[in-house]
C-alpha cells in the first residue's frame, strides 16, 4: 500500500483500487498548512523575544494533529478505516519537496493506522 499524489494533468487517472482521502472525503485532514496550532502543542511553539508564540502549522504539524484526531476517531468509530485496509491512498499533497525530501501527509497516517 502506498500514497499516490493525485494530479490534474491531462490523461492522468487514479489507479484502480486506490481510494481518494483528500478533502472533502470522510478521511480528509481537517487541519491545513498555515492554520494556527489548535492545541498549542507539537512543533509549532516557539520561544521568542516577545514570549511564547504559536507558529502556523506546517505539513509536519498538520500530520501530527491529524494522527491525534484519527486515533480519537478510531476510539469512537472502530470501523472508520475499514474501507482503506489494503488499498493505495490518493491525496493532493506532494510526495517530495524541491530537495527530494518526503513531505509528510495525513494519507501516511491513514496507511499506518489502517494496515496495523
C-alpha positions, 0 to 999 in steps of 0.5 A: 500500500502506498500514497499516490499524489493525485494530479490534474494533468491531462490523461492522468487517472487514479489507479484502480483500487486506490481510494481518494482521502483528500478533502472533502472525503470522510478521511480528509485532514481537517487541519491545513498548512498555515492554520494556527496550532489548535492545541498549542502543542507539537512543533509549532511553539516557539520561544521568542523575544516577545514570549511564547508564540504559536507558529502556523502549522506546517505539513509536519504539524498538520500530520501530527494533529491529524494522527491525534484526531484519527486515533480519537476517531478510531476510539469512537468509530472502530470501523472508520478505516475499514474501507482503506485496509489494503488499498493505495491512498490518493491525496493532493499533497506532494510526495517530495519537496524541491530537495527530494525530501518526503513531505509528510501527509495525513494519507501516511497516517491513514496507511499506518493506522489502517494496515496495523 
